[in-house]
Amino acid sequence: MKVSLVKQIMLENVMFFNKKKFLLLFFIFFTSELSATIKNDIIKNLNNIDNLSFKFEQNINSKIENGKCTIKYPKKILCNYDLRNKKVLVSNGNSLVIKTLNSYFIYPLEKTPLNFILDKEFLIKKILNLNERIIDKNFINYNFNENESEINIFFDKKTYNLIGWQTLDIYQNLSITYLFSIIKNQKLNKDLFLLPERN
């Protein structure tokens, strides 16, 4: 009698642990399937984008700036800021220029985080090897470190559009850029990304 009771208890425990194991395996499988689906949808969307135009809000060390940008993959961007000094940021794929009425700075693009953010093939390779975070049930975030900068990229969970990025450099300068009113694949002027001349 005791032996049969012990067997029954052991059997119930095995069934209980098997149920827990099954539920855990199901959860892991479901989560990885969901993760794979999200990645596939983001990558499919990125692959279908040649260019993006959008309005932006940028917060650099708590200083807020607004404007309009156009990105053309790979590595080209033009941003016109809504500032009195007529600030413009332009990359032709190799160099990055920031120009105002009174200043002119030129940098090798490869020395900036935009070198990675504006390269959709690079982003796709990164996304394939990263785990995403879901933020507030609306945003998908991927985080990576490259060239001594921490880079976060954000996608909309419904549209899979790129909706922003955040960078932190070795000097602890935090830059957050939020994109909105996004328009994809417009016909662009071929001279749009020519670097402006010095003042």
N, C-alpha and C positions, 0 to 999 in steps of 0.2 A: 504494500500500500504506500509506504513512504517512498520507495523507489519510483513508483509510477507518478507520485505527486511531484517529486523532484524533477523527473523527466518532463512533466507537463510544464512546470515553472521554467525550466531551462528552454523548452520549446517556445514558450510564450516570450521569454527574454530574447531569444534568437529572432523570433518574428518581429518583436518590437525594434531590436537593433537593425534588422534588415529593412524595416519600414523607414527608420530614421536615415539609414544609409541610402535607401532608394530616394527619399525626399531630398537629401543632400545632393546626391548625384543628379537628380532631376533639376534642382535649383541651379547647380553649376552648369549643367548642359543648357538649360533655358537661358541663363545669364550670358553664357558664351555665344549662344545662337543670336540673342538680342544684340550683343556687342558686335558680332560679325555683320548683322543686318545693318546696324547704324553705320559701321565703317564702310560697308559696300555702298550705302546710299550717299554718304558724304563724298566718297571717291567718285562715284558715278556723276554726281552733281559737279564736282571740280573738273572732271574730264570734259564735261559739256560746256565749260565756260572759257571763252577766249578773252573776254574783258568784262569789267564791272565798273559802273559809275554809281556814286553814292554820296550822301551827305555824311559828315562825321562830327563827332565831338571828341576832343583829345584832352586828356588830363596829364600834364607833365609836371610831376612834383607839386601837385595841387594847383597848377595854373591851367585854367580852362581855355581852349581855343576851338573854334568851329570853322567849317568850310565845306568845300566840295572836292571830291577826288575822282580820278579815273585810273584804274589799274588795267594794264594789258600784260597778260602772261606771255613770256616769262620776264619778270624783273623790271617792268616799266611802270612808272606811276607819275601822275601830275596832280598836285593838290594846291588849290587856291584857298587861302585862309581869309576869313571875314575880319580882317584887321586893318587898321589905318595905315600900317606900314607896308601894305600890299605883299605880305609874305607869300612866297611860292616855294613849293618843294617839288623837284623834278628828278626822276631817274630815267636814264636812257638805256638801262640794263647793265651799264658798266660803272658810271659815276652818279653820285647823288649831289644835287645842288640845292642849297637853301638860300633864297635871295629875298631881301627886303629893299625898301627905298634907300637904305643907308648901309647895307651889308651884303656880302657875297661869300658863301662858304661852299667849298667843293670837297667831297670825300670819295674815296674808292667805295663803291657799293658793298664790296665783299667785307668791309670792316664794320658794317652796320647790321643790326638784326633784320632790316628790310630785305637784305640779300636772301634770307630764308623765307620770310613771310610772303614775298612776291614770287617765289618759285614753287608753282603748284606741284611739279614732279617731286621736288624735295619734300613738300608737305605730305603728299600721298605716301611716299616711302616711310616717313615718320609715323603717320597715322596707322599704317599697317602693323607697326611694331610697338605701338603704345596702347595702354588701357585708357579708355575715356572715363571722365567723370560727368555725371549728370548734375547740373546745378539748377535748383529751383524748378525742377521738372520741365524746364523750357530750353536749357542751353546745354550743349555738349562741349566739353573742354578737354584739350590735349596739352600736356606740359612737357617741355624738353629743354635741355641745356645745349647751347651751341656757341662756340667762340667766346666763352666766359660770360655769356648772357643767358638769363633764364627767360624763356619765351612761352607764353600761354596763348593758344589760339582758341577761338570760340565760334561755334556753329549753332544756328537755330535748329531746335529739335524737330520742328514741323517742316521747314523748307530745306534744311541741310545747307543753307547759305552761310558763308563766312560772315560773321557779324561783329568781329572785333579781335583785337590782340592786346596783349599786355607784355611789356618787356622790363626786365630789371638788369641793369648792366653792372660791371664790377665796381662802379663807384656808387652803387645803390640808388641810381636815378631810375625812378619808376615812371613809365609812360603807359597810359591806357588809352586805347583808341576804340570807340564804339561806332559802328556803321549802321546807317538806316536809309530808308528810301532807295533801296538797291535796285538798279536796272542792269540786266545782263545782256551781253552780246549786241551792243549798238555798233553802228557803222562809225568808225573813228577816222579822223584826219591823220594821215601818215606822219605829219610834222608835229603832232601833239606833244611828243616826248623829246623834242629837241631841247638841249640844255640852254637856258637863257644866258645872254652875254653879261659880262661884268658891268657894274655900274660905271 
